[in-house]
């Protein structure tokens, strides 16, 4: 997650939106959460969607005490 995090820090400002059109397991979304950015991600594979959703939910709860995920 170090590379997506560093890129997010370098090329965006706090509260900006990071777009990940090929989300996979959600690494870029996790980097965005860590860097205080919002994110939008797309994934066509249902298995990866489930995996990413769980990881994102855990990261949001750990950071904010609550999760906000829209399908």
Secondary structure, 3 states (H helix, E strand, C coil): CHHHHHHHHHHCCCCCEEEECCCCCCHHHHHHHHCCCEEEECCCCHHHHHHHHHHHHHHHHHHHCCCCCCC
